[in-house]
């Protein structure tokens, strides 16, 4: 059974930083490109970052230059470092493989950015 468990969210002021983590189990993690996604209230879920199997990362324009992403295949973990946070970054953040599998969505972790 595949489980993806996100953690690290919280309440932060604009300009602050957070580091999200995702723990994967039940899959051969290193075999997949993986991604971070987010969903704000009333909006569609959108991708934020993609991390290839080799560790290269690509980012949505909205977060480029502010977010970095990494993975540790030995630990089946992936991370999202979020800096210079903006109000618009307020969302529930999820991890999944790329392309995402509906049955793999976890509960996500809430990130709230306040002014």
LOVO-88237 format. One record per atom (N, C-alpha, C): x, y, z. Coordinates in steps of 0.2 Angstrom, whole numbers, plus 5000, padded with zeros to 4 digits. Example, Ala and Ser with C-alpha at 12.3 -4.5 7.8 and 13.67 -1.06 7.14 Angstrom:
506649725039;506249785039;506649845039;506449895035;506849955036;506450005039;
***
This chain:
500449945000;500050005000;500450065000;500350114995;500750174995;500550225000;501050255003;500850305008;501350365007;501050425006;501450485005;501250525011;501650545015;501450585021;501850645022;501550705021;501850775021;501850795028;502350835029;502450875036;502850935035;502850975040;503251035040;502851105039;502251095038;501851155037;501751195043;501451255042;501251295048;501051365046;501051405051;500951475050;501551525050;501651565045;502251605045;502051665042;502451715043;502351785041;502651795034;502351845030;502651855024;503351865024;503751835019;504451845019;504851785023;504451745027;504751695031;504851635027;505051585030;505251515027;504951455030;504851405027;504651345029;505051285025;505151225028;505351175025;504851115026;504651095020;504151035020;504550975019;504250915021;504550855020;503950805018;504150755014;503750705012;504050635013;503750595017;503950525018;503550475013;503950435009;503550395005;503750325007;503250275006;503250205008;502850165003;502950105002;502550064997;502750074990;503250114988;503450114981;504150114981;504450104975;505150104974;505250174972;505350214977;505350294977;505850314972;506450284971;506950304967;506850304960;506350264958;506150244951;505650304948;505450344952;504950394950;505250464950;504950504945;505050574946;504450594951;504650644955;504150654961;503950734961;503450754964;503250824963;502950844970;502950914970;502550944975;501950984972;501450984975;500851014972;500551054978;500051094976;499751134982;498951154979;498551164984;497851184983;497651234987;497551294985;497251344989;496451344989;496151364994;495451364995;495051394989;494651354986;494251374980;494651364974;495251344974;495651334967;495751264966;495951254960;496251184958;496851174960;497051104961;497751094963;498151104958;498751124959;499251144954;499951114956;500351104951;501051084953;501451144955;501951124959;502351174962;503151164960;503251094960;503951074959;503951004957;504450994952;504550924950;505250904951;505350854954;506050824955;506150764951;506650764947;506750704943;507050654947;507150594944;507450534948;508150554949;508450594945;509150604947;509250664951;508750694953;508750754958;508750824955;508650824948;508550894945;507850914947;507750984948;507151014950;506951064945;506251064944;505951114940;505351144944;505251214943;504751244947;504251284943;503651294946;503151334943;503451404943;503251444938;503451514938;503351554944;502751534947;502551574953;503051564959;503451514959;503851504965;504551504963;504751504957;505451504954;505851554958;506451534960;506851584963;506751594971;506151564973;506051564980;506051494984;505851444980;505851384982;506351334979;506651294983;507051234981;506751174983;506951124980;506751054981;507251004980;507250954984;507750894984;507350834986;507750784986;507550714987;508150674990;507950624994;508450584997;508250514996;508450484990;508150414988;508350364994;508850364997;509050315002;508550315008;508250375009;507750385015;507050385012;506950385006;506250385003;505950455005;506350505005;506050575007;506150625001;505750675002;505850724997;505650795001;505950844999;505850905003;505750964999;505451015002;505251084998;505451135003;505951175001;506151235005;505851295002;505451325006;505051385004;505351445007;505651495003;505851555006;505451615003;505551665006;505151735004;504451715003;504151685008;503451665007;502951725006;502451715002;502051765000;501351745002;500851795003;500151775005;499851725000;500051724994;499751684988;500051614989;500551604993;500751534994;500351494999;499851525002;499451495007;499051445004;499151375006;498851325002;498951255007;498651205005;498851145007;499351115002;499851085005;500451065000;500450985001;500450954995;500450884994;501150864990;501250794991;501750764987;501450704983;501750694978;501450634974;502050624968;501950564965;502350554959;502150594953;502550594948;502350634942;502350584936;501750584933;501150614934;500850594941;500450634944;500150604950;499650554949;499650514954;499150454955;498650474960;497950464958;497450494962;497450454969;497550394969;497550354975;498150364980;498650404977;499250414981;499250484985;498750524984;498650584988;498650574995;499050604999;499050605006;498550665009;498650675015;498150725018;498450795017;499150805015;499450865014;499650895021;499950955020;500150995026;499951065024;499651095029;499351165028;499951215029;500051265024;500451315025;500051385024;500151425030;499751485030;500251545031;500151585026;500651645026;500251705028;500451745033;500051795036;500451865035;500051915034;500451985034;500652015040;
***
